[in-house]
């Protein structure tokens, strides 16, 4: 049961890639994806280290509480901070051309 929930959560977390392709200006999708992957990679290094410190005494309750807080923070961010999802417009210079 726990593995099923974990796989569901992993798949659900991957849906955020949709936002990268929707929000980034078309010519900056690659760099936006790179930054997105950098942050995700950094989290995948830091979170296990934090959990390791939290379970040092053999009690997993603090680690589960930490993950629950991270999950709740992520869910609340999507609900209250994201707002309307639309592509970021390209900056336009004074001559009316898209700035490069």
Secondary structure, DSSP 8 states (H G I E B T S, - for coil): -HHHHHHHHHHHHTTHHHHHHHHS-GGGHHHHHHHHHHHHHHHHHHHHHHHHHHTTTS--HHHHHHHHHHHHHHHHHHHHT--S-------B-TTSSB--
